Amino acid sequence: MAVWKKALATATLGMLLAVSAGASAQTDLPSRNSTGPTDLPSRNAPQAKAPVTPQPFSSREVIDNGHKFFGDVSRGLATAIEDAFRKYGEPNGYILGQEGSGSFFGGLRYGEGKLFTRNAGIRNVYWQGPTLGFDWGADGSRVMMLVYHMPNVEAVYTRFGGADGSAYFIGGFSVSAMIADNMILVPIASGVGARLGVNVGYLKLTPQATWNPF
């Protein structure tokens, strides 16, 4: 009797161990349809955003904001802006700022302001550049720069070259045009001082101030 009970207990223990081992093996085996944690996409993962192309401004918007910026000296501003619109169309950004420059057959100009866009925000802008040509004098000016064909706001931080038309006046404002790739920059300035003649040079626009004009 004792031998039979011992045999039965041994058989029962063996069956329990076999069932336990089978369950453990099933737990360790990955499911064919399961996806590991590294394969799951994160809902909070940052998505890359395409650069925003600024939308154009109408001449009335630019003229109204220019009048507020230039104040009492803005009587001829509308004529200068309309001339730029007639030649180049509607800008998709404009810069309002101040600059100082000086020249004696060669000089430097520095300025700072803000780039305004309709749908791509506002950015700080600084500009520097050398000038070389048949002119002399010094001036401090308030400047509006119309920006054309700007693909995104970061693209404006580059070097614009061309003829600086300091002898080209419309309504008391000097107007010039500078080019970088497909973009066109049209500075419209009014201020104290005197600049005579036409000089050639470039403007380098940067997101931070720098004394290096090159």
Backbone as ProteinMPNN parsed JSONL, in Angstrom:
{"seq_chain_A": "MAVWKKALATATLGMLLAVSAGASAQTDLPSRNSTGPTDLPSRNAPQAKAPVTPQPFSSREVIDNGHKFFGDVSRGLATAIEDAFRKYGEPNGYILGQEGSGSFFGGLRYGEGKLFTRNAGIRNVYWQGPTLGFDWGADGSRVMMLVYHMPNVEAVYTRFGGADGSAYFIGGFSVSAMIADNMILVPIASGVGARLGVNVGYLKLTPQATWNPF", "coords_chain_A": {"N_chain_A": [[0.83, -1.216, 0.0], [1.892, 1.245, 0.864], [3.886, 1.373, -0.981], [2.421, 1.701, -3.342], [1.168, 4.186, -2.968], [3.435, 5.806, -2.886], [4.385, 5.534, -5.485], [2.281, 6.635, -6.904], [2.371, 9.297, -6.045], [4.845, 10.036, -7.037], [4.393, 9.904, -9.822], [2.408, 11.838, -10.132], [3.802, 14.184, -9.386], [5.644, 14.287, -11.466], [4.004, 14.771, -13.695], [3.034, 17.351, -13.052], [5.413, 18.842, -13.128], [6.009, 18.603, -15.855], [3.845, 19.944, -17.074], [4.258, 22.508, -16.022], [6.727, 23.169, -17.171], [6.027, 23.235, -19.875], [4.26, 25.41, -19.94], [6.003, 27.471, -19.226], [7.704, 27.494, -21.446], [5.965, 28.324, -23.453], [5.49, 30.917, -22.624], [7.959, 32.134, -23.002], [8.301, 32.069, -25.726], [8.132, 34.195, -28.536], [5.276, 35.767, -29.982], [4.073, 35.188, -33.289], [2.736, 37.265, -34.435], [3.316, 39.425, -32.924], [4.636, 42.692, -32.114], [7.677, 44.184, -31.565], [8.809, 46.513, -28.982], [10.551, 48.43, -30.118], [9.687, 48.552, -32.674], [7.324, 49.872, -32.752], [5.666, 52.787, -33.829], [6.277, 56.044, -32.547], [3.904, 58.137, -31.106], [4.44, 60.666, -30.325], [6.649, 61.492, -31.713], [8.688, 63.952, -33.266], [7.658, 65.641, -36.205], [9.019, 66.393, -39.371], [8.874, 69.641, -40.675], [7.912, 71.319, -43.581], [9.553, 74.138, -45.049], [7.969, 77.324, -44.807], [6.554, 79.175, -47.39], [6.567, 82.595, -47.761], [3.673, 84.681, -48.15], [2.55, 87.143, -50.579], [2.523, 90.79, -50.221], [0.217, 93.507, -50.533], [0.373, 96.666, -52.297], [-0.874, 98.709, -50.854], [-0.811, 97.774, -48.194], [1.966, 97.776, -47.704], [2.596, 100.476, -48.107], [1.034, 101.732, -46.099], [2.204, 100.68, -43.716], [4.761, 101.625, -44.108], [4.409, 104.407, -43.961], [3.794, 104.667, -41.242], [6.228, 103.926, -40.171], [8.218, 105.667, -41.25], [7.199, 108.164, -40.596], [7.037, 111.669, -40.303], [8.548, 112.225, -42.579], [7.553, 110.847, -44.702], [6.124, 111.58, -46.958], [6.693, 111.329, -49.715], [6.888, 108.626, -49.949], [4.969, 106.799, -50.937], [5.106, 107.146, -53.709], [7.676, 106.156, -54.27], [7.421, 103.468, -53.443], [5.344, 102.554, -55.104], [6.619, 102.762, -57.537], [8.522, 100.728, -57.275], [6.779, 98.516, -57.076], [5.679, 98.59, -59.603], [7.833, 97.876, -61.182], [8.791, 95.412, -60.131], [6.722, 93.936, -59.024], [4.651, 92.33, -56.499], [6.012, 92.215, -53.266], [7.057, 89.513, -51.089], [7.849, 89.924, -48.552], [9.097, 92.355, -46.206], [11.539, 94.627, -44.91], [12.073, 96.625, -42.098], [14.132, 99.091, -40.832], [17.215, 100.582, -39.591], [20.156, 102.241, -40.738], [23.653, 103.026, -40.947], [26.17, 104.707, -42.762], [29.225, 105.424, -44.527], [31.467, 107.047, -46.797], [34.349, 107.544, -48.841], [35.148, 107.445, -51.784], [35.05, 104.817, -51.259], [33.734, 102.717, -48.807], [31.803, 101.746, -45.883], [28.797, 100.115, -44.773], [26.34, 99.64, -42.297], [23.58, 98.038, -40.733], [20.419, 97.415, -39.053], [17.37, 95.636, -38.425], [13.971, 94.459, -38.769], [12.518, 91.652, -40.334], [9.478, 91.351, -41.899], [6.765, 89.199, -42.496], [3.821, 87.848, -44.06], [2.769, 85.327, -43.331], [4.806, 83.816, -42.237], [6.057, 84.64, -39.967], [8.179, 86.874, -37.961], [11.465, 88.109, -38.245], [14.697, 88.891, -36.885], [17.047, 90.993, -38.486], [20.252, 91.745, -39.694], [22.567, 93.801, -41.435], [25.457, 94.228, -43.48], [28.089, 95.724, -45.379], [30.543, 96.501, -47.918], [31.281, 99.423, -49.896], [32.151, 100.751, -53.074], [33.149, 103.246, -55.215], [32.337, 106.217, -57.17], [31.692, 108.266, -55.082], [30.979, 110.227, -52.132], [30.723, 111.066, -48.656], [28.471, 110.88, -45.805], [25.884, 109.176, -44.038], [22.897, 108.662, -42.101], [20.229, 106.567, -41.984], [16.722, 105.807, -42.184], [15.37, 102.786, -43.235], [13.491, 100.974, -45.583], [13.207, 97.792, -46.867], [12.202, 96.05, -49.603], [11.405, 92.698, -50.245], [11.665, 90.276, -52.688], [10.441, 87.257, -54.207], [11.166, 85.423, -52.193], [11.89, 82.296, -51.01], [11.707, 81.142, -48.459], [11.931, 82.256, -45.015], [14.512, 81.917, -44.036], [16.104, 82.047, -46.235], [16.712, 84.654, -46.77], [18.985, 85.37, -45.478], [21.692, 86.022, -46.781], [24.013, 87.017, -49.353], [23.556, 89.933, -51.126], [24.028, 91.391, -54.237], [24.805, 94.145, -56.461], [23.88, 97.254, -58.083], [24.078, 100.042, -56.093], [21.834, 102.417, -55.873], [22.317, 105.275, -54.968], [22.059, 107.723, -56.097], [19.657, 107.729, -57.22], [16.702, 109.024, -56.962], [13.373, 109.164, -55.78], [10.64, 111.008, -55.053], [12.019, 112.1, -52.883], [13.206, 109.914, -51.715], [15.806, 107.52, -51.743], [16.295, 104.897, -54.019], [17.104, 101.552, -54.778], [18.251, 98.458, -56.288], [19.021, 95.092, -55.519], [20.446, 91.845, -55.989], [20.158, 88.339, -55.346], [20.608, 85.178, -56.303], [17.468, 84.108, -57.227], [16.15, 85.987, -55.806], [15.165, 89.365, -55.086], [16.184, 92.39, -53.704], [15.039, 95.436, -52.603], [16.1, 98.285, -51.436], [14.744, 101.118, -49.845], [15.344, 104.293, -48.888], [15.506, 107.0, -46.538], [16.935, 109.824, -45.095], [19.201, 111.751, -42.976], [22.132, 113.596, -44.006], [24.474, 113.238, -46.743], [24.883, 111.657, -49.836], [26.621, 111.219, -52.724], [26.634, 110.46, -56.2], [27.032, 107.208, -57.786], [27.499, 104.063, -56.42], [28.98, 100.801, -56.311], [28.475, 97.642, -54.814], [27.795, 95.307, -52.178], [25.326, 93.802, -50.058], [25.374, 92.0, -47.099], [23.226, 89.969, -45.483], [22.44, 88.956, -42.228], [21.556, 86.772, -39.428], [22.51, 87.499, -36.935], [24.239, 90.211, -35.336], [27.262, 91.519, -36.727], [30.608, 92.7, -37.138], [32.042, 92.209, -39.346], [32.171, 92.95, -42.647], [32.475, 91.327, -44.81]], "CA_chain_A": [[0.0, 0.0, 0.0], [2.796, 2.393, 0.935], [4.615, 1.444, -2.266], [1.492, 2.222, -4.363], [1.019, 5.634, -2.721], [4.678, 6.477, -3.265], [4.447, 5.552, -6.951], [1.289, 7.606, -7.382], [2.883, 10.656, -5.758], [5.95, 10.324, -7.974], [3.815, 10.129, -11.148], [1.703, 13.141, -10.102], [4.824, 15.221, -9.392], [6.228, 14.348, -12.804], [3.045, 15.431, -14.584], [3.015, 18.783, -12.711], [6.643, 19.444, -13.647], [5.919, 18.665, -17.323], [2.907, 21.028, -17.416], [4.91, 23.782, -15.696], [7.779, 23.427, -18.175], [5.373, 23.61, -21.131], [3.744, 26.781, -19.818], [7.149, 28.384, -19.253], [8.204, 27.573, -22.818], [5.042, 29.152, -24.229], [5.664, 32.315, -22.211], [9.214, 32.656, -23.538], [8.279, 32.13, -27.177], [7.434, 35.367, -29.051], [4.162, 35.537, -30.9], [4.398, 35.534, -34.67], [2.064, 38.52, -34.797], [3.655, 40.484, -31.97], [5.544, 43.734, -32.586], [8.547, 44.605, -30.48], [8.688, 47.92, -28.608], [11.317, 49.306, -31.001], [9.038, 48.64, -33.976], [6.105, 50.667, -32.658], [5.894, 54.211, -34.072], [5.957, 56.931, -31.436], [2.913, 59.152, -31.456], [4.98, 61.98, -29.982], [7.868, 61.762, -32.477], [8.564, 65.195, -34.033], [7.528, 65.513, -37.645], [9.716, 67.45, -40.098], [7.965, 70.585, -41.304], [8.445, 71.961, -44.778], [9.638, 75.596, -44.902], [6.797, 78.068, -45.252], [6.807, 80.232, -48.373], [5.779, 83.779, -47.395], [2.699, 85.173, -49.11], [2.852, 88.524, -50.973], [1.831, 91.944, -49.664], [-0.299, 94.49, -51.489], [1.035, 97.97, -52.194], [-1.522, 99.479, -49.803], [-0.277, 97.317, -46.908], [3.35, 98.228, -47.561], [2.584, 101.941, -47.983], [0.505, 102.094, -44.779], [3.217, 100.384, -42.708], [5.884, 102.528, -44.348], [4.055, 105.72, -43.417], [3.931, 104.604, -39.791], [7.638, 103.781, -39.821], [8.996, 106.857, -41.614], [6.65, 109.329, -39.915], [6.846, 112.959, -40.979], [9.296, 112.328, -43.841], [7.057, 109.797, -45.584], [5.188, 112.111, -47.964], [6.991, 110.8, -51.045], [7.114, 107.197, -49.872], [4.043, 106.062, -51.802], [5.625, 107.209, -55.074], [8.819, 105.254, -54.36], [6.945, 102.09, -53.333], [4.592, 102.221, -56.312], [7.596, 102.55, -58.609], [9.068, 99.38, -57.081], [5.741, 97.547, -57.424], [5.524, 98.605, -61.059], [8.983, 97.196, -61.796], [9.096, 94.077, -59.621], [5.538, 93.224, -58.564], [4.343, 92.317, -55.075], [7.018, 91.529, -52.446], [6.505, 88.618, -50.08], [8.438, 90.3, -47.271], [9.748, 93.667, -46.195], [12.385, 94.887, -43.746], [12.091, 97.984, -41.577], [15.289, 99.215, -39.953], [18.06, 101.769, -39.671], [21.536, 101.948, -41.108], [24.612, 104.115, -41.028], [27.2, 104.417, -43.754], [30.124, 106.504, -44.878], [32.293, 106.688, -47.948], [35.189, 108.478, -49.58], [35.545, 106.541, -52.848], [35.055, 103.483, -50.681], [33.235, 102.842, -47.449], [31.09, 100.635, -45.266], [27.453, 100.391, -44.294], [25.831, 98.689, -41.325], [22.201, 98.301, -40.377], [19.664, 96.373, -38.366], [15.93, 95.823, -38.504], [13.151, 93.255, -38.667], [11.864, 91.161, -41.537], [8.063, 91.069, -41.671], [6.092, 88.393, -43.506], [2.392, 87.687, -43.777], [2.405, 84.033, -42.764], [5.994, 83.065, -41.817], [6.632, 85.229, -38.77], [9.056, 88.047, -37.966], [12.847, 87.736, -37.947], [15.704, 89.945, -36.776], [17.953, 91.028, -39.633], [21.371, 92.691, -39.652], [23.235, 93.818, -42.735], [26.765, 94.869, -43.56], [28.645, 95.629, -46.724], [31.441, 97.549, -48.4], [30.909, 100.122, -51.123], [33.298, 101.257, -53.816], [32.658, 103.976, -56.375], [32.576, 107.642, -57.23], [30.804, 108.985, -54.189], [31.563, 110.581, -50.862], [29.757, 111.575, -47.705], [28.038, 109.998, -44.728], [24.468, 109.332, -43.743], [22.184, 107.753, -41.221], [18.96, 106.477, -42.69], [15.695, 104.801, -41.972], [15.357, 102.006, -44.47], [12.556, 99.897, -45.865], [13.697, 96.936, -47.935], [11.213, 95.121, -50.14], [12.038, 91.424, -50.592], [10.885, 89.59, -53.722], [10.742, 85.857, -54.558], [11.806, 84.773, -51.06], [11.288, 80.966, -50.863], [11.43, 80.989, -47.032], [12.554, 83.366, -44.299], [15.941, 81.68, -43.844], [16.823, 82.324, -47.482], [17.093, 86.07, -46.863], [20.311, 85.536, -44.883], [22.656, 85.755, -47.843], [24.684, 88.21, -49.882], [22.898, 90.55, -52.268], [24.925, 92.273, -54.963], [24.185, 94.95, -57.508], [24.182, 98.681, -58.085], [23.45, 100.797, -55.025], [21.44, 103.653, -56.54], [22.192, 106.39, -54.044], [21.73, 108.929, -56.852], [18.355, 107.49, -57.83], [15.739, 109.533, -55.996], [11.96, 109.29, -56.135], [9.891, 111.598, -53.952], [12.888, 112.334, -51.74], [13.733, 108.644, -51.226], [16.726, 106.819, -52.635], [15.804, 103.554, -54.336], [18.069, 100.731, -55.513], [17.874, 97.049, -56.384], [20.125, 94.157, -55.35], [20.001, 90.515, -56.416], [20.811, 87.124, -54.863], [19.904, 84.08, -56.966], [16.217, 84.611, -57.803], [15.575, 87.005, -54.933], [15.475, 90.768, -55.344], [16.091, 93.244, -52.534], [14.906, 96.83, -53.03], [16.171, 99.222, -50.318], [14.17, 102.457, -50.005], [15.921, 104.962, -47.729], [15.382, 108.439, -46.354], [17.631, 110.184, -43.868], [20.052, 112.927, -42.992], [23.44, 113.374, -44.602], [24.569, 113.402, -48.189], [25.633, 110.676, -50.606], [26.636, 111.658, -54.111], [27.144, 109.504, -57.166], [26.571, 105.825, -57.785], [28.561, 103.133, -56.033], [28.632, 99.389, -56.431], [28.891, 96.874, -53.651], [26.828, 94.276, -51.86], [24.862, 93.742, -48.682], [25.309, 90.659, -46.529], [22.211, 89.917, -44.439], [22.75, 87.912, -41.256], [20.615, 86.725, -38.301], [23.136, 88.128, -35.777], [25.094, 91.35, -35.659], [28.683, 91.262, -36.903], [31.349, 93.842, -37.698], [32.722, 91.774, -40.567], [31.316, 93.224, -43.805], [32.793, 90.4, -45.906]], "C_chain_A": [[0.853, 1.249, 0.0], [3.556, 2.559, -0.373], [3.734, 2.035, -3.33], [1.308, 3.722, -4.213], [2.264, 6.408, -3.152], [4.799, 6.589, -4.774], [3.485, 6.564, -7.526], [1.756, 9.035, -7.166], [3.986, 11.037, -6.728], [5.416, 10.629, -9.363], [3.129, 11.487, -11.215], [2.696, 14.297, -10.15], [5.452, 15.376, -10.766], [5.315, 15.057, -13.785], [3.005, 16.933, -14.332], [4.252, 19.502, -13.252], [6.596, 19.594, -15.159], [4.996, 19.793, -17.758], [3.532, 22.388, -17.17], [5.963, 24.146, -16.731], [7.175, 23.865, -19.494], [4.842, 25.027, -21.092], [4.864, 27.794, -19.87], [7.682, 28.551, -20.661], [7.31, 28.437, -23.674], [5.187, 30.616, -23.885], [6.893, 32.919, -22.85], [9.188, 32.799, -25.047], [7.54, 33.377, -27.645], [6.323, 34.974, -29.995], [4.561, 35.956, -32.302], [3.812, 36.874, -35.083], [2.431, 39.675, -33.873], [4.642, 41.456, -32.607], [6.374, 44.209, -31.41], [8.398, 46.085, -30.188], [9.423, 48.863, -29.551], [10.659, 49.472, -32.356], [7.793, 49.526, -33.958], [6.414, 52.127, -32.937], [5.479, 55.038, -32.876], [4.978, 58.003, -31.882], [3.435, 60.561, -31.214], [6.253, 62.317, -30.744], [7.694, 63.033, -33.298], [8.531, 64.936, -35.522], [8.246, 66.685, -38.33], [8.705, 68.333, -40.836], [8.634, 71.223, -42.516], [8.507, 73.473, -44.544], [8.424, 76.293, -45.5], [7.217, 79.135, -46.248], [5.946, 81.449, -48.032], [4.854, 84.215, -48.522], [2.94, 86.656, -49.4], [2.0, 89.558, -50.238], [1.304, 92.814, -50.797], [0.436, 95.814, -51.295], [0.43, 98.806, -51.077], [-1.001, 99.079, -48.433], [1.131, 97.86, -46.681], [3.393, 99.738, -47.361], [2.105, 102.354, -46.596], [1.533, 101.838, -43.687], [4.447, 101.262, -42.874], [5.624, 103.919, -43.808], [4.215, 105.741, -41.899], [5.399, 104.582, -39.374], [8.432, 105.057, -40.081], [8.454, 108.134, -40.984], [6.536, 110.543, -40.804], [7.524, 113.042, -42.339], [8.749, 111.394, -44.909], [6.154, 110.302, -46.706], [5.436, 111.558, -49.354], [7.155, 109.292, -51.084], [6.227, 106.414, -50.832], [4.545, 106.043, -53.241], [6.775, 106.227, -55.267], [8.368, 103.794, -54.33], [6.189, 101.676, -54.588], [5.519, 102.015, -57.502], [8.207, 101.152, -58.5], [8.042, 98.307, -57.448], [5.561, 97.47, -58.94], [6.645, 97.821, -61.735], [9.09, 95.725, -61.397], [7.878, 93.296, -59.132], [5.356, 93.321, -57.062], [5.441, 91.59, -54.298], [6.342, 90.563, -51.485], [7.214, 88.773, -48.734], [8.975, 91.713, -47.359], [10.468, 93.848, -44.866], [12.257, 96.354, -43.378], [13.258, 98.09, -40.609], [16.022, 100.519, -40.158], [19.463, 101.348, -40.059], [22.361, 103.21, -41.069], [25.695, 103.739, -42.018], [28.04, 105.66, -44.001], [31.043, 106.08, -45.992], [33.143, 107.859, -48.394], [35.865, 107.643, -50.654], [35.674, 105.099, -52.354], [34.605, 103.582, -49.237], [32.523, 101.588, -46.978], [29.69, 101.081, -44.885], [27.015, 99.253, -43.371], [24.39, 99.051, -40.987], [21.584, 97.147, -39.619], [18.183, 96.683, -38.444], [15.211, 94.499, -38.326], [12.526, 92.946, -40.023], [10.428, 90.776, -41.18], [7.524, 90.239, -42.838], [4.63, 88.236, -43.105], [2.104, 86.407, -42.996], [3.598, 83.218, -42.266], [6.72, 83.734, -40.659], [7.509, 86.443, -39.024], [10.451, 87.591, -37.568], [13.705, 88.995, -37.772], [16.658, 89.852, -37.958], [19.018, 92.098, -39.391], [22.032, 92.671, -41.019], [24.506, 94.653, -42.662], [27.229, 94.801, -45.005], [29.583, 96.767, -47.052], [30.849, 98.232, -49.629], [32.182, 100.655, -51.771], [32.774, 101.972, -55.052], [32.925, 105.46, -56.254], [31.538, 108.38, -56.377], [31.544, 109.319, -52.907], [30.468, 111.121, -49.961], [29.447, 110.546, -46.634], [26.559, 110.205, -44.497], [24.006, 108.319, -42.711], [20.758, 107.723, -41.722], [18.012, 105.497, -42.029], [15.496, 104.092, -43.302], [14.186, 101.031, -44.464], [13.13, 99.099, -47.024], [12.582, 95.993, -48.359], [11.927, 93.857, -50.608], [11.118, 90.67, -51.541], [11.384, 88.16, -53.919], [11.495, 85.137, -53.44], [11.164, 83.4, -50.841], [10.924, 80.63, -49.424], [12.238, 82.05, -46.294], [14.059, 83.163, -44.106], [16.745, 82.046, -45.083], [17.309, 83.759, -47.566], [18.489, 86.312, -46.283], [21.371, 85.112, -45.891], [23.243, 87.071, -48.308], [23.972, 88.692, -51.142], [23.878, 91.51, -52.935], [24.183, 93.064, -56.019], [24.624, 96.396, -57.416], [23.391, 99.369, -56.992], [23.095, 102.185, -55.564], [21.254, 104.813, -55.594], [21.929, 107.716, -54.764], [20.353, 108.828, -57.501], [17.287, 107.846, -56.816], [14.342, 109.581, -56.594], [11.226, 109.845, -54.918], [10.718, 111.845, -52.711], [13.47, 111.068, -51.146], [14.702, 108.067, -52.251], [16.244, 105.379, -52.79], [16.877, 102.819, -55.112], [17.565, 99.299, -55.539], [19.119, 96.188, -56.288], [19.589, 92.746, -55.551], [20.836, 89.429, -55.744], [20.015, 85.943, -55.394], [18.642, 84.636, -57.624], [15.574, 85.705, -56.968], [16.036, 88.406, -55.332], [15.233, 91.551, -54.065], [16.075, 94.689, -52.999], [14.935, 97.725, -51.796], [15.602, 100.587, -50.703], [14.539, 103.235, -48.749], [15.638, 106.453, -47.738], [16.082, 108.792, -45.061], [18.471, 111.423, -44.035], [21.383, 112.579, -43.642], [23.387, 113.536, -46.104], [25.397, 112.275, -48.775], [25.509, 111.072, -52.062], [27.182, 110.558, -54.997], [26.533, 108.13, -57.012], [27.735, 104.938, -57.375], [28.062, 101.706, -56.189], [29.165, 98.658, -55.211], [27.911, 95.75, -53.425], [26.402, 94.46, -50.412], [24.811, 92.281, -48.253], [24.318, 90.699, -45.366], [22.473, 88.722, -43.538], [21.713, 87.913, -40.135], [21.179, 87.314, -37.021], [24.027, 89.271, -36.238], [26.543, 90.928, -35.794], [29.345, 92.504, -37.486], [32.031, 93.487, -39.016], [31.825, 92.003, -41.788], [31.511, 92.244, -44.956], [32.239, 89.011, -45.631]], "O_chain_A": [[0.597, 2.193, -0.747], [3.837, 3.669, -0.826], [4.218, 2.803, -4.161], [1.291, 4.452, -5.204], [2.174, 7.505, -3.702], [5.256, 7.608, -5.292], [3.795, 7.264, -8.49], [1.551, 9.891, -8.026], [4.072, 12.176, -7.186], [5.931, 11.528, -10.029], [3.242, 12.203, -12.21], [2.476, 15.278, -10.861], [5.759, 16.493, -11.182], [5.774, 15.847, -14.609], [2.949, 17.715, -15.281], [4.161, 20.617, -13.765], [7.081, 20.589, -15.699], [5.31, 20.523, -18.697], [3.378, 23.31, -17.971], [6.076, 25.308, -17.122], [7.711, 24.746, -20.167], [4.948, 25.767, -22.07], [4.718, 28.855, -20.476], [8.078, 29.654, -21.037], [7.79, 29.194, -24.518], [5.027, 31.475, -24.752], [6.885, 34.097, -23.209], [9.969, 33.57, -25.604], [6.416, 33.611, -27.2], [6.416, 33.98, -30.714], [5.283, 36.935, -32.495], [4.334, 37.539, -35.978], [1.913, 40.781, -34.025], [5.386, 41.096, -33.519], [5.83, 44.593, -30.375], [7.917, 46.84, -31.033], [8.969, 49.986, -29.769], [10.993, 50.385, -33.111], [7.267, 49.89, -35.01], [7.342, 52.672, -32.34], [4.45, 54.771, -32.256], [5.183, 58.682, -32.887], [2.951, 61.527, -31.805], [6.885, 63.333, -30.452], [6.671, 63.197, -33.962], [9.284, 64.11, -36.038], [8.096, 67.834, -37.915], [7.809, 67.842, -41.524], [9.798, 71.617, -42.457], [7.613, 74.034, -43.911], [7.919, 75.906, -46.554], [8.133, 79.913, -45.98], [4.719, 81.347, -48.016], [5.207, 84.13, -49.698], [3.483, 87.361, -48.549], [0.927, 89.259, -49.714], [1.877, 92.848, -51.885], [1.047, 96.047, -50.252], [1.154, 99.547, -50.412], [-0.769, 99.943, -47.588], [1.448, 98.345, -45.596], [4.154, 100.226, -46.526], [2.703, 103.234, -45.976], [1.722, 102.685, -42.814], [5.103, 101.606, -41.891], [6.526, 104.547, -43.254], [4.711, 106.717, -41.337], [5.767, 105.153, -38.347], [9.224, 105.483, -39.241], [9.198, 109.106, -40.851], [6.011, 110.471, -41.915], [7.118, 113.848, -43.176], [9.41, 111.167, -45.922], [5.478, 109.498, -47.346], [4.486, 111.337, -50.105], [7.516, 108.73, -52.118], [6.687, 105.467, -51.469], [4.42, 105.025, -53.922], [6.852, 105.547, -56.289], [8.87, 102.973, -55.098], [6.375, 100.565, -55.083], [5.242, 101.192, -58.375], [8.39, 100.47, -59.509], [8.393, 97.299, -58.063], [5.318, 96.394, -59.486], [6.418, 97.171, -62.756], [9.438, 94.882, -62.224], [7.994, 92.103, -58.851], [5.833, 94.26, -56.424], [5.774, 90.454, -54.636], [5.189, 90.765, -51.106], [7.184, 87.876, -47.892], [9.272, 92.212, -48.444], [10.065, 93.301, -43.84], [12.324, 97.226, -44.245], [13.377, 97.292, -39.68], [15.525, 101.438, -40.808], [19.903, 100.24, -39.75], [21.836, 104.321, -41.146], [26.093, 102.577, -42.1], [27.624, 106.784, -43.724], [31.367, 104.9, -46.127], [32.721, 109.013, -48.335], [36.995, 107.186, -50.483], [36.34, 104.275, -52.981], [35.066, 104.464, -48.513], [32.624, 100.522, -47.585], [29.431, 102.269, -44.697], [27.282, 98.078, -43.626], [24.026, 100.227, -40.959], [22.142, 96.052, -39.549], [17.785, 97.845, -38.521], [15.771, 93.538, -37.799], [12.075, 93.833, -40.748], [10.195, 89.977, -40.273], [7.788, 90.532, -44.004], [4.259, 88.465, -41.954], [1.272, 86.414, -42.089], [3.434, 82.051, -41.907], [7.882, 83.423, -40.399], [7.577, 86.969, -40.135], [10.605, 86.779, -36.655], [13.475, 90.018, -38.416], [17.03, 88.757, -38.38], [18.719, 93.205, -38.943], [22.054, 91.637, -41.687], [24.615, 95.621, -41.909], [26.81, 93.925, -45.761], [29.44, 97.871, -46.527], [30.005, 97.658, -50.317], [33.16, 100.967, -51.092], [32.043, 101.385, -55.85], [33.641, 105.909, -55.359], [30.631, 109.03, -56.897], [32.606, 108.763, -52.628], [29.424, 111.574, -50.429], [30.071, 109.487, -46.562], [26.036, 111.293, -44.736], [24.63, 107.282, -42.486], [20.138, 108.776, -41.868], [18.418, 104.512, -41.413], [15.46, 104.722, -44.359], [13.927, 100.354, -43.469], [13.499, 99.669, -48.051], [12.077, 95.221, -47.544], [12.946, 93.939, -51.294], [9.943, 90.451, -51.243], [12.579, 87.882, -53.814], [12.375, 84.322, -53.718], [9.979, 83.343, -50.51], [9.949, 79.918, -49.181], [13.127, 82.673, -46.875], [14.804, 84.139, -44.021], [17.94, 82.325, -44.987], [18.216, 84.062, -48.342], [19.107, 87.34, -46.562], [21.877, 83.991, -45.852], [22.99, 88.118, -47.713], [23.811, 87.939, -52.103], [24.487, 92.346, -52.267], [23.077, 92.705, -56.423], [25.611, 96.723, -56.757], [22.163, 99.287, -56.967], [23.974, 103.038, -55.695], [20.133, 105.296, -55.429], [21.615, 108.718, -54.122], [19.934, 109.722, -58.236], [16.997, 107.063, -55.912], [14.146, 109.978, -57.743], [11.201, 109.207, -53.865], [10.192, 111.807, -51.599], [14.179, 111.146, -50.142], [14.459, 108.115, -53.457], [15.84, 104.733, -51.823], [17.498, 103.391, -56.008], [16.573, 98.967, -54.891], [20.147, 96.497, -56.889], [18.41, 92.484, -55.31], [22.049, 89.565, -55.589], [18.874, 85.728, -54.985], [18.721, 85.524, -58.473], [14.567, 86.287, -57.372], [17.139, 88.599, -55.843], [14.196, 91.394, -53.419], [16.983, 95.127, -53.705], [13.898, 97.915, -51.16], [15.936, 101.138, -51.751], [14.097, 102.882, -47.656], [15.543, 107.083, -48.791], [15.861, 108.144, -44.037], [18.465, 112.066, -45.085], [21.716, 111.405, -43.806], [22.362, 113.929, -46.662], [26.481, 111.969, -48.279], [24.401, 111.241, -52.572], [28.08, 109.814, -54.602], [25.628, 107.922, -56.204], [28.832, 105.052, -57.923], [26.858, 101.452, -56.195], [30.196, 99.031, -54.651], [27.265, 95.283, -54.364], [27.039, 95.183, -49.646], [24.268, 91.433, -48.962], [24.553, 91.389, -44.374], [22.7, 87.611, -44.017], [21.057, 88.928, -39.903], [20.418, 87.608, -36.099], [24.502, 89.295, -37.374], [27.007, 90.065, -35.049], [28.724, 93.262, -38.23], [32.538, 94.363, -39.716], [30.818, 91.313, -41.943], [30.803, 92.313, -45.961], [32.412, 88.104, -46.445]]}, "name": "protein", "num_of_chains": 1, "seq": "MAVWKKALATATLGMLLAVSAGASAQTDLPSRNSTGPTDLPSRNAPQAKAPVTPQPFSSREVIDNGHKFFGDVSRGLATAIEDAFRKYGEPNGYILGQEGSGSFFGGLRYGEGKLFTRNAGIRNVYWQGPTLGFDWGADGSRVMMLVYHMPNVEAVYTRFGGADGSAYFIGGFSVSAMIADNMILVPIASGVGARLGVNVGYLKLTPQATWNPF"}
